[in-house]
Amino acid sequence: MATFIASPDTLCLLGSINDDTERAPAGFLIARKAADEAELLTLAVAPERRREGLGRALLIAAMAILGESGAKQLFLEVEDGNLAAVELYRSLGATVVWQRARYYEHGADAAIFSLAL
């Protein structure tokens, strides 16, 4: 990850949910851009802060920044069983463009999504 973060074509976003109890970072996103395409490398939200909109906010911010930088497509990879991520990507207009059978170590398939910017 350090190599990706050090690259000038890498986007790193850190997110928090501001409430009266906590202001600590609760999620992050790392993406990289190459020519007119971008790839989401990772999107993570602390388990206790999930389903509060932070993942969506990070992804929407990344889409705007990457689009402004000239990227036209964002590619996202997700385990088929990760229903929360699949639902998020689809809700933003992403479509499956490829499947990788038994891609993950435990045998799960991966779905590759494309999202127009």
N, CA, C and O atoms as CSV, one atom per row, in Angstrom:
chain,resi,resn,atom,element,x,y,z
A,1,MET,N,N,0.822,-1.189,0.000
A,1,MET,CA,C,0.000,0.000,0.000
A,1,MET,C,C,0.866,1.252,0.000
A,1,MET,O,O,0.493,2.261,-0.598
A,2,ALA,N,N,1.997,1.198,0.653
A,2,ALA,CA,C,2.866,2.379,0.709
A,2,ALA,C,C,3.286,2.809,-0.687
A,2,ALA,O,O,3.375,4.005,-0.962
A,3,THR,N,N,3.548,1.850,-1.575
A,3,THR,CA,C,3.927,2.174,-2.951
A,3,THR,C,C,2.792,2.883,-3.668
A,3,THR,O,O,3.013,3.878,-4.357
A,4,PHE,N,N,1.573,2.372,-3.507
A,4,PHE,CA,C,0.418,3.012,-4.143
A,4,PHE,C,C,0.203,4.424,-3.608
A,4,PHE,O,O,-0.021,5.358,-4.377
A,5,ILE,N,N,0.272,4.572,-2.307
A,5,ILE,CA,C,0.016,5.869,-1.682
A,5,ILE,C,C,1.033,6.911,-2.124
A,5,ILE,O,O,0.697,8.088,-2.256
A,6,ALA,N,N,2.271,6.492,-2.354
A,6,ALA,CA,C,3.333,7.425,-2.737
A,6,ALA,C,C,3.208,7.912,-4.177
A,6,ALA,O,O,3.817,8.920,-4.535
A,7,SER,N,N,2.443,7.231,-4.999
A,7,SER,CA,C,2.308,7.604,-6.402
A,7,SER,C,C,1.465,8.873,-6.560
A,7,SER,O,O,0.463,9.041,-5.866
A,8,PRO,N,N,1.867,9.762,-7.466
A,8,PRO,CA,C,1.075,10.984,-7.672
A,8,PRO,C,C,-0.295,10.718,-8.303
A,8,PRO,O,O,-1.162,11.591,-8.262
A,9,ASP,N,N,-0.507,9.549,-8.877
A,9,ASP,CA,C,-1.794,9.215,-9.488
A,9,ASP,C,C,-2.714,8.464,-8.531
A,9,ASP,O,O,-3.740,7.926,-8.948
A,10,THR,N,N,-2.355,8.426,-7.263
A,10,THR,CA,C,-3.164,7.731,-6.268
A,10,THR,C,C,-3.969,8.742,-5.467
A,10,THR,O,O,-3.464,9.790,-5.065
A,11,LEU,N,N,-5.218,8.405,-5.249
A,11,LEU,CA,C,-6.122,9.224,-4.452
A,11,LEU,C,C,-6.372,8.512,-3.131
A,11,LEU,O,O,-6.773,7.348,-3.114
A,12,CYS,N,N,-6.138,9.204,-2.030
A,12,CYS,CA,C,-6.394,8.666,-0.698
A,12,CYS,C,C,-7.355,9.598,0.022
A,12,CYS,O,O,-7.095,10.795,0.143
A,13,LEU,N,N,-8.454,9.055,0.494
A,13,LEU,CA,C,-9.436,9.843,1.246
A,13,LEU,C,C,-9.639,9.203,2.607
A,13,LEU,O,O,-9.699,7.979,2.731
A,14,LEU,N,N,-9.741,10.031,3.608
A,14,LEU,CA,C,-9.990,9.591,4.973
A,14,LEU,C,C,-11.299,10.212,5.412
A,14,LEU,O,O,-11.509,11.412,5.233
A,15,GLY,N,N,-12.174,9.418,5.981
A,15,GLY,CA,C,-13.485,9.930,6.358
A,15,GLY,C,C,-13.812,9.686,7.813
A,15,GLY,O,O,-13.347,8.726,8.427
A,16,SER,N,N,-14.622,10.578,8.347
A,16,SER,CA,C,-15.101,10.411,9.719
A,16,SER,C,C,-16.564,10.811,9.766
A,16,SER,O,O,-17.074,11.480,8.868
A,17,ILE,N,N,-17.215,10.396,10.809
A,17,ILE,CA,C,-18.602,10.775,11.047
A,17,ILE,C,C,-18.579,11.678,12.267
A,17,ILE,O,O,-18.246,11.241,13.368
A,18,ASN,N,N,-18.930,12.922,12.069
A,18,ASN,CA,C,-18.890,13.877,13.164
A,18,ASN,C,C,-20.166,13.782,13.985
A,18,ASN,O,O,-21.258,14.102,13.516
A,19,ASP,N,N,-20.002,13.341,15.200
A,19,ASP,CA,C,-21.111,13.355,16.150
A,19,ASP,C,C,-20.546,13.751,17.513
A,19,ASP,O,O,-19.354,14.033,17.632
A,20,ASP,N,N,-21.361,13.773,18.498
A,20,ASP,CA,C,-20.928,14.241,19.813
A,20,ASP,C,C,-20.029,13.253,20.549
A,20,ASP,O,O,-19.382,13.617,21.531
A,21,THR,N,N,-19.986,12.010,20.083
A,21,THR,CA,C,-19.238,11.000,20.814
A,21,THR,C,C,-17.855,10.729,20.246
A,21,THR,O,O,-16.973,10.274,20.974
A,22,GLU,N,N,-17.646,10.999,18.957
A,22,GLU,CA,C,-16.395,10.578,18.338
A,22,GLU,C,C,-16.080,11.416,17.110
A,22,GLU,O,O,-16.978,11.782,16.353
A,23,ARG,N,N,-14.817,11.715,16.917
A,23,ARG,CA,C,-14.374,12.416,15.714
A,23,ARG,C,C,-13.182,11.696,15.059
A,23,ARG,O,O,-12.501,12.261,14.203
A,24,ALA,N,N,-12.949,10.489,15.458
A,24,ALA,CA,C,-11.827,9.723,14.914
A,24,ALA,C,C,-12.147,9.244,13.504
A,24,ALA,O,O,-13.317,9.079,13.158
A,25,PRO,N,N,-11.116,9.017,12.683
A,25,PRO,CA,C,-11.361,8.461,11.352
A,25,PRO,C,C,-12.146,7.154,11.455
A,25,PRO,O,O,-11.895,6.323,12.328
A,26,ALA,N,N,-13.095,6.998,10.548
A,26,ALA,CA,C,-13.950,5.810,10.577
A,26,ALA,C,C,-13.904,5.045,9.262
A,26,ALA,O,O,-14.487,3.966,9.157
A,27,GLY,N,N,-13.220,5.586,8.257
A,27,GLY,CA,C,-13.141,4.897,6.976
A,27,GLY,C,C,-12.113,5.539,6.074
A,27,GLY,O,O,-11.656,6.657,6.315
A,28,PHE,N,N,-11.756,4.807,5.024
A,28,PHE,CA,C,-10.810,5.345,4.047
A,28,PHE,C,C,-11.045,4.721,2.684
A,28,PHE,O,O,-11.678,3.673,2.557
A,29,LEU,N,N,-10.526,5.383,1.684
A,29,LEU,CA,C,-10.623,4.925,0.298
A,29,LEU,C,C,-9.283,5.190,-0.366
A,29,LEU,O,O,-8.678,6.243,-0.164
A,30,ILE,N,N,-8.822,4.231,-1.159
A,30,ILE,CA,C,-7.618,4.410,-1.966
A,30,ILE,C,C,-7.958,3.998,-3.389
A,30,ILE,O,O,-8.468,2.903,-3.623
A,31,ALA,N,N,-7.675,4.876,-4.331
A,31,ALA,CA,C,-7.900,4.597,-5.758
A,31,ALA,C,C,-6.688,5.094,-6.531
A,31,ALA,O,O,-5.934,5.937,-6.045
A,32,ARG,N,N,-6.509,4.574,-7.719
A,32,ARG,CA,C,-5.430,5.081,-8.562
A,32,ARG,C,C,-5.947,5.295,-9.973
A,32,ARG,O,O,-6.866,4.619,-10.437
A,33,LYS,N,N,-5.332,6.249,-10.633
A,33,LYS,CA,C,-5.729,6.631,-11.982
A,33,LYS,C,C,-4.603,6.312,-12.950
A,33,LYS,O,O,-3.429,6.527,-12.648
A,34,ALA,N,N,-4.971,5.798,-14.117
A,34,ALA,CA,C,-4.025,5.552,-15.206
A,34,ALA,C,C,-4.726,5.961,-16.491
A,34,ALA,O,O,-5.740,5.376,-16.871
A,35,ALA,N,N,-4.176,6.970,-17.156
A,35,ALA,CA,C,-4.786,7.529,-18.371
A,35,ALA,C,C,-6.204,7.980,-18.052
A,35,ALA,O,O,-6.401,8.804,-17.159
A,36,ASP,N,N,-7.199,7.451,-18.769
A,36,ASP,CA,C,-8.574,7.890,-18.524
A,36,ASP,C,C,-9.394,6.858,-17.747
A,36,ASP,O,O,-10.624,6.886,-17.772
A,37,GLU,N,N,-8.697,5.941,-17.052
A,37,GLU,CA,C,-9.361,4.950,-16.219
A,37,GLU,C,C,-8.857,5.049,-14.786
A,37,GLU,O,O,-7.745,5.512,-14.534
A,38,ALA,N,N,-9.687,4.611,-13.861
A,38,ALA,CA,C,-9.300,4.577,-12.453
A,38,ALA,C,C,-9.737,3.245,-11.865
A,38,ALA,O,O,-10.648,2.591,-12.373
A,39,GLU,N,N,-9.073,2.860,-10.792
A,39,GLU,CA,C,-9.376,1.600,-10.123
A,39,GLU,C,C,-9.488,1.859,-8.626
A,39,GLU,O,O,-8.622,2.495,-8.025
A,40,LEU,N,N,-10.554,1.362,-8.042
A,40,LEU,CA,C,-10.705,1.425,-6.596
A,40,LEU,C,C,-9.864,0.297,-6.006
A,40,LEU,O,O,-10.131,-0.877,-6.260
A,41,LEU,N,N,-8.857,0.650,-5.227
A,41,LEU,CA,C,-7.994,-0.359,-4.621
A,41,LEU,C,C,-8.579,-0.874,-3.312
A,41,LEU,O,O,-8.536,-2.073,-3.034
A,42,THR,N,N,-9.121,0.028,-2.518
A,42,THR,CA,C,-9.754,-0.394,-1.283
A,42,THR,C,C,-10.699,0.676,-0.759
A,42,THR,O,O,-10.464,1.874,-0.914
A,43,LEU,N,N,-11.752,0.220,-0.148
A,43,LEU,CA,C,-12.729,1.076,0.518
A,43,LEU,C,C,-13.105,0.344,1.795
A,43,LEU,O,O,-13.596,-0.784,1.750
A,44,ALA,N,N,-12.877,0.983,2.925
A,44,ALA,CA,C,-13.148,0.326,4.196
A,44,ALA,C,C,-13.803,1.295,5.168
A,44,ALA,O,O,-13.464,2.478,5.213
A,45,VAL,N,N,-14.740,0.779,5.939
A,45,VAL,CA,C,-15.414,1.542,6.986
A,45,VAL,C,C,-15.385,0.688,8.243
A,45,VAL,O,O,-15.636,-0.516,8.182
A,46,ALA,N,N,-15.080,1.301,9.382
A,46,ALA,CA,C,-15.052,0.580,10.659
A,46,ALA,C,C,-16.402,-0.109,10.879
A,46,ALA,O,O,-17.449,0.494,10.645
A,47,PRO,N,N,-16.384,-1.357,11.324
A,47,PRO,CA,C,-17.636,-2.110,11.478
A,47,PRO,C,C,-18.709,-1.377,12.279
A,47,PRO,O,O,-19.889,-1.443,11.932
A,48,GLU,N,N,-18.325,-0.692,13.324
A,48,GLU,CA,C,-19.318,-0.010,14.160
A,48,GLU,C,C,-19.889,1.246,13.513
A,48,GLU,O,O,-20.845,1.822,14.031
A,49,ARG,N,N,-19.312,1.687,12.373
A,49,ARG,CA,C,-19.794,2.888,11.678
A,49,ARG,C,C,-20.417,2.563,10.316
A,49,ARG,O,O,-20.735,3.474,9.551
A,50,ARG,N,N,-20.590,1.299,10.013
A,50,ARG,CA,C,-21.182,0.916,8.734
A,50,ARG,C,C,-22.663,1.252,8.703
A,50,ARG,O,O,-23.309,1.381,9.743
A,51,ARG,N,N,-23.188,1.391,7.497
A,51,ARG,CA,C,-24.607,1.705,7.246
A,51,ARG,C,C,-24.985,3.102,7.729
A,51,ARG,O,O,-26.142,3.363,8.057
A,52,GLU,N,N,-23.983,4.009,7.770
A,52,GLU,CA,C,-24.245,5.391,8.145
A,52,GLU,C,C,-23.961,6.354,6.995
A,52,GLU,O,O,-24.070,7.569,7.156
A,53,GLY,N,N,-23.597,5.806,5.830
A,53,GLY,CA,C,-23.373,6.635,4.650
A,53,GLY,C,C,-21.937,7.039,4.385
A,53,GLY,O,O,-21.668,7.734,3.405
A,54,LEU,N,N,-21.012,6.623,5.230
A,54,LEU,CA,C,-19.625,7.040,5.041
A,54,LEU,C,C,-19.000,6.419,3.791
A,54,LEU,O,O,-18.313,7.110,3.039
A,55,GLY,N,N,-19.230,5.137,3.562
A,55,GLY,CA,C,-18.687,4.492,2.364
A,55,GLY,C,C,-19.201,5.158,1.099
A,55,GLY,O,O,-18.437,5.404,0.166
A,56,ARG,N,N,-20.490,5.449,1.069
A,56,ARG,CA,C,-21.102,6.134,-0.070
A,56,ARG,C,C,-20.478,7.519,-0.248
A,56,ARG,O,O,-20.148,7.905,-1.369
A,57,ALA,N,N,-20.312,8.267,0.838
A,57,ALA,CA,C,-19.740,9.611,0.754
A,57,ALA,C,C,-18.301,9.568,0.242
A,57,ALA,O,O,-17.909,10.400,-0.576
A,58,LEU,N,N,-17.527,8.615,0.713
A,58,LEU,CA,C,-16.142,8.484,0.235
A,58,LEU,C,C,-16.113,8.147,-1.257
A,58,LEU,O,O,-15.321,8.714,-2.010
A,59,LEU,N,N,-16.972,7.229,-1.675
A,59,LEU,CA,C,-16.993,6.820,-3.076
A,59,LEU,C,C,-17.480,7.952,-3.979
A,59,LEU,O,O,-16.923,8.153,-5.058
A,60,ILE,N,N,-18.490,8.682,-3.566
A,60,ILE,CA,C,-18.981,9.815,-4.363
A,60,ILE,C,C,-17.907,10.896,-4.474
A,60,ILE,O,O,-17.716,11.472,-5.545
A,61,ALA,N,N,-17.212,11.170,-3.386
A,61,ALA,CA,C,-16.122,12.161,-3.431
A,61,ALA,C,C,-15.018,11.697,-4.376
A,61,ALA,O,O,-14.502,12.488,-5.165
A,62,ALA,N,N,-14.660,10.432,-4.300
A,62,ALA,CA,C,-13.625,9.894,-5.183
A,62,ALA,C,C,-14.054,9.979,-6.643
A,62,ALA,O,O,-13.251,10.330,-7.508
A,63,MET,N,N,-15.311,9.659,-6.920
A,63,MET,CA,C,-15.813,9.736,-8.292
A,63,MET,C,C,-15.681,11.157,-8.831
A,63,MET,O,O,-15.276,11.351,-9.978
A,64,ALA,N,N,-16.016,12.134,-8.026
A,64,ALA,CA,C,-15.931,13.534,-8.461
A,64,ALA,C,C,-14.485,13.935,-8.718
A,64,ALA,O,O,-14.185,14.541,-9.747
A,65,ILE,N,N,-13.600,13.610,-7.810
A,65,ILE,CA,C,-12.188,13.991,-7.954
A,65,ILE,C,C,-11.565,13.293,-9.157
A,65,ILE,O,O,-10.865,13.921,-9.951
A,66,LEU,N,N,-11.820,11.998,-9.288
A,66,LEU,CA,C,-11.249,11.249,-10.416
A,66,LEU,C,C,-11.816,11.730,-11.747
A,66,LEU,O,O,-11.086,11.839,-12.732
A,67,GLY,N,N,-13.110,12.018,-11.776
A,67,GLY,CA,C,-13.729,12.546,-12.995
A,67,GLY,C,C,-13.132,13.889,-13.389
A,67,GLY,O,O,-12.861,14.130,-14.566
A,68,GLU,N,N,-12.927,14.756,-12.415
A,68,GLU,CA,C,-12.327,16.069,-12.688
A,68,GLU,C,C,-10.886,15.944,-13.175
A,68,GLU,O,O,-10.387,16.823,-13.877
A,69,SER,N,N,-10.223,14.856,-12.804
A,69,SER,CA,C,-8.837,14.667,-13.228
A,69,SER,C,C,-8.732,14.002,-14.597
A,69,SER,O,O,-7.629,13.773,-15.095
A,70,GLY,N,N,-9.878,13.690,-15.206
A,70,GLY,CA,C,-9.872,13.136,-16.559
A,70,GLY,C,C,-10.237,11.674,-16.675
A,70,GLY,O,O,-10.316,11.156,-17.789
A,71,ALA,N,N,-10.462,10.994,-15.576
A,71,ALA,CA,C,-10.873,9.592,-15.643
A,71,ALA,C,C,-12.311,9.508,-16.136
A,71,ALA,O,O,-13.162,10.308,-15.746
A,72,LYS,N,N,-12.570,8.538,-16.991
A,72,LYS,CA,C,-13.913,8.359,-17.536
A,72,LYS,C,C,-14.611,7.120,-16.964
A,72,LYS,O,O,-15.840,7.044,-16.967
A,73,GLN,N,N,-13.833,6.157,-16.477
A,73,GLN,CA,C,-14.379,4.917,-15.925
A,73,GLN,C,C,-13.665,4.610,-14.616
A,73,GLN,O,O,-12.466,4.846,-14.473
A,74,LEU,N,N,-14.419,4.085,-13.674
A,74,LEU,CA,C,-13.857,3.597,-12.423
A,74,LEU,C,C,-14.182,2.116,-12.332
A,74,LEU,O,O,-15.341,1.719,-12.449
A,75,PHE,N,N,-13.162,1.304,-12.123
A,75,PHE,CA,C,-13.351,-0.135,-11.984
A,75,PHE,C,C,-13.267,-0.509,-10.513
A,75,PHE,O,O,-12.422,-0.003,-9.776
A,76,LEU,N,N,-14.159,-1.404,-10.098
A,76,LEU,CA,C,-14.256,-1.826,-8.709
A,76,LEU,C,C,-14.350,-3.340,-8.679
A,76,LEU,O,O,-15.039,-3.936,-9.506
A,77,GLU,N,N,-13.677,-3.953,-7.754
A,77,GLU,CA,C,-13.736,-5.402,-7.613
A,77,GLU,C,C,-14.309,-5.741,-6.252
A,77,GLU,O,O,-13.951,-5.123,-5.250
A,78,VAL,N,N,-15.188,-6.711,-6.213
A,78,VAL,CA,C,-15.818,-7.073,-4.945
A,78,VAL,C,C,-16.144,-8.560,-4.927
A,78,VAL,O,O,-16.468,-9.158,-5.953
A,79,GLU,N,N,-16.051,-9.136,-3.743
A,79,GLU,CA,C,-16.458,-10.519,-3.570
A,79,GLU,C,C,-17.968,-10.609,-3.770
A,79,GLU,O,O,-18.720,-9.793,-3.236
A,80,ASP,N,N,-18.403,-11.589,-4.531
A,80,ASP,CA,C,-19.833,-11.741,-4.825
A,80,ASP,C,C,-20.696,-11.749,-3.568
A,80,ASP,O,O,-21.824,-11.257,-3.600
A,81,GLY,N,N,-20.205,-12.284,-2.486
A,81,GLY,CA,C,-20.982,-12.374,-1.264
A,81,GLY,C,C,-21.031,-11.103,-0.438
A,81,GLY,O,O,-21.731,-11.058,0.573
A,82,ASN,N,N,-20.307,-10.069,-0.840
A,82,ASN,CA,C,-20.299,-8.807,-0.105
A,82,ASN,C,C,-21.491,-7.974,-0.573
A,82,ASN,O,O,-21.343,-7.056,-1.379
A,83,LEU,N,N,-22.661,-8.304,-0.061
A,83,LEU,CA,C,-23.899,-7.708,-0.543
A,83,LEU,C,C,-23.979,-6.204,-0.291
A,83,LEU,O,O,-24.550,-5.477,-1.103
A,84,ALA,N,N,-23.421,-5.730,0.813
A,84,ALA,CA,C,-23.453,-4.284,1.096
A,84,ALA,C,C,-22.676,-3.521,0.028
A,84,ALA,O,O,-23.140,-2.488,-0.454
A,85,ALA,N,N,-21.500,-4.018,-0.345
A,85,ALA,CA,C,-20.700,-3.350,-1.370
A,85,ALA,C,C,-21.374,-3.442,-2.736
A,85,ALA,O,O,-21.426,-2.456,-3.471
A,86,VAL,N,N,-21.887,-4.619,-3.075
A,86,VAL,CA,C,-22.576,-4.794,-4.354
A,86,VAL,C,C,-23.760,-3.832,-4.446
A,86,VAL,O,O,-23.969,-3.199,-5.481
A,87,GLU,N,N,-24.524,-3.723,-3.377
A,87,GLU,CA,C,-25.674,-2.820,-3.346
A,87,GLU,C,C,-25.227,-1.358,-3.509
A,87,GLU,O,O,-25.854,-0.598,-4.247
A,88,LEU,N,N,-24.163,-0.973,-2.831
A,88,LEU,CA,C,-23.639,0.391,-2.949
A,88,LEU,C,C,-23.223,0.677,-4.387
A,88,LEU,O,O,-23.636,1.688,-4.956
A,89,TYR,N,N,-22.423,-0.186,-4.976
A,89,TYR,CA,C,-21.934,0.044,-6.340
A,89,TYR,C,C,-23.088,0.124,-7.336
A,89,TYR,O,O,-23.124,1.014,-8.186
A,90,ARG,N,N,-24.019,-0.804,-7.225
A,90,ARG,CA,C,-25.171,-0.786,-8.147
A,90,ARG,C,C,-26.007,0.476,-7.967
A,90,ARG,O,O,-26.511,1.023,-8.948
A,91,SER,N,N,-26.162,0.944,-6.739
A,91,SER,CA,C,-26.970,2.136,-6.489
A,91,SER,C,C,-26.359,3.385,-7.113
A,91,SER,O,O,-27.059,4.371,-7.343
A,92,LEU,N,N,-25.064,3.351,-7.387
A,92,LEU,CA,C,-24.384,4.482,-8.016
A,92,LEU,C,C,-24.250,4.306,-9.530
A,92,LEU,O,O,-23.634,5.132,-10.203
A,93,GLY,N,N,-24.827,3.232,-10.057
A,93,GLY,CA,C,-24.843,3.019,-11.500
A,93,GLY,C,C,-23.803,2.062,-12.033
A,93,GLY,O,O,-23.662,1.928,-13.248
A,94,ALA,N,N,-23.071,1.394,-11.162
A,94,ALA,CA,C,-22.046,0.448,-11.619
A,94,ALA,C,C,-22.700,-0.807,-12.189
A,94,ALA,O,O,-23.758,-1.242,-11.733
A,95,THR,N,N,-22.048,-1.371,-13.187
A,95,THR,CA,C,-22.524,-2.610,-13.796
A,95,THR,C,C,-21.384,-3.631,-13.826
A,95,THR,O,O,-20.213,-3.269,-13.943
A,96,VAL,N,N,-21.743,-4.895,-13.722
A,96,VAL,CA,C,-20.748,-5.964,-13.761
A,96,VAL,C,C,-20.255,-6.121,-15.196
A,96,VAL,O,O,-21.049,-6.247,-16.128
A,97,VAL,N,N,-18.929,-6.111,-15.357
A,97,VAL,CA,C,-18.337,-6.276,-16.686
A,97,VAL,C,C,-17.497,-7.549,-16.784
A,97,VAL,O,O,-17.084,-7.939,-17.876
A,98,TRP,N,N,-17.248,-8.190,-15.655
A,98,TRP,CA,C,-16.409,-9.381,-15.669
A,98,TRP,C,C,-16.604,-10.143,-14.368
A,98,TRP,O,O,-16.895,-9.550,-13.329
A,99,GLN,N,N,-16.443,-11.454,-14.429
A,99,GLN,CA,C,-16.467,-12.309,-13.246
A,99,GLN,C,C,-15.141,-13.060,-13.189
A,99,GLN,O,O,-14.639,-13.518,-14.215
A,100,ARG,N,N,-14.582,-13.184,-12.009
A,100,ARG,CA,C,-13.380,-13.996,-11.806
A,100,ARG,C,C,-13.767,-15.159,-10.895
A,100,ARG,O,O,-13.985,-14.983,-9.696
A,101,ALA,N,N,-13.846,-16.336,-11.483
A,101,ALA,CA,C,-14.256,-17.514,-10.722
A,101,ALA,C,C,-13.189,-17.897,-9.704
A,101,ALA,O,O,-11.996,-17.908,-10.010
A,102,ARG,N,N,-13.632,-18.210,-8.494
A,102,ARG,CA,C,-12.756,-18.672,-7.407
A,102,ARG,C,C,-11.532,-17.775,-7.247
A,102,ARG,O,O,-10.422,-18.269,-7.051
A,103,TYR,N,N,-11.728,-16.484,-7.329
A,103,TYR,CA,C,-10.633,-15.511,-7.285
A,103,TYR,C,C,-10.016,-15.393,-5.889
A,103,TYR,O,O,-8.802,-15.243,-5.753
A,104,TYR,N,N,-10.845,-15.461,-4.868
A,104,TYR,CA,C,-10.354,-15.277,-3.507
A,104,TYR,C,C,-9.851,-16.590,-2.922
A,104,TYR,O,O,-10.280,-17.670,-3.327
A,105,GLU,N,N,-8.940,-16.481,-1.971
A,105,GLU,CA,C,-8.305,-17.638,-1.352
A,105,GLU,C,C,-9.309,-18.669,-0.839
A,105,GLU,O,O,-9.064,-19.872,-0.928
A,106,HIS,N,N,-10.422,-18.207,-0.311
A,106,HIS,CA,C,-11.419,-19.122,0.246
A,106,HIS,C,C,-12.396,-19.638,-0.813
A,106,HIS,O,O,-13.375,-20.307,-0.484
A,107,GLY,N,N,-12.125,-19.326,-2.088
A,107,GLY,CA,C,-12.901,-19.900,-3.187
A,107,GLY,C,C,-14.037,-19.051,-3.731
A,107,GLY,O,O,-14.696,-19.445,-4.693
A,108,ALA,N,N,-14.273,-17.895,-3.131
A,108,ALA,CA,C,-15.371,-17.036,-3.606
A,108,ALA,C,C,-15.013,-16.380,-4.941
A,108,ALA,O,O,-13.846,-16.144,-5.252
A,109,ASP,N,N,-16.058,-16.097,-5.712
A,109,ASP,CA,C,-15.887,-15.396,-6.981
A,109,ASP,C,C,-15.757,-13.893,-6.738
A,109,ASP,O,O,-16.186,-13.369,-5.709
A,110,ALA,N,N,-15.160,-13.224,-7.707
A,110,ALA,CA,C,-15.065,-11.762,-7.669
A,110,ALA,C,C,-15.855,-11.207,-8.842
A,110,ALA,O,O,-15.820,-11.754,-9.944
A,111,ALA,N,N,-16.558,-10.128,-8.597
A,111,ALA,CA,C,-17.264,-9.406,-9.646
A,111,ALA,C,C,-16.503,-8.112,-9.906
A,111,ALA,O,O,-16.151,-7.391,-8.973
A,112,ILE,N,N,-16.253,-7.825,-11.177
A,112,ILE,CA,C,-15.599,-6.586,-11.568
A,112,ILE,C,C,-16.688,-5.649,-12.085
A,112,ILE,O,O,-17.394,-5.973,-13.040
A,113,PHE,N,N,-16.817,-4.506,-11.458
A,113,PHE,CA,C,-17.803,-3.502,-11.835
A,113,PHE,C,C,-17.127,-2.363,-12.568
A,113,PHE,O,O,-15.959,-2.054,-12.327
A,114,SER,N,N,-17.874,-1.746,-13.462
A,114,SER,CA,C,-17.439,-0.523,-14.131
A,114,SER,C,C,-18.454,0.567,-13.814
A,114,SER,O,O,-19.664,0.343,-13.852
A,115,LEU,N,N,-17.942,1.739,-13.503
A,115,LEU,CA,C,-18.778,2.864,-13.138
A,115,LEU,C,C,-18.354,4.063,-13.970
A,115,LEU,O,O,-17.219,4.527,-13.863
A,116,ALA,N,N,-19.263,4.565,-14.798
A,116,ALA,CA,C,-18.959,5.730,-15.637
A,116,ALA,C,C,-18.806,6.965,-14.759
A,116,ALA,O,O,-19.598,7.203,-13.846
A,117,LEU,N,N,-17.779,7.735,-15.052
A,117,LEU,CA,C,-17.555,8.979,-14.323
A,117,LEU,C,C,-17.974,10.135,-15.198
A,117,LEU,O,O,-17.873,11.290,-14.784
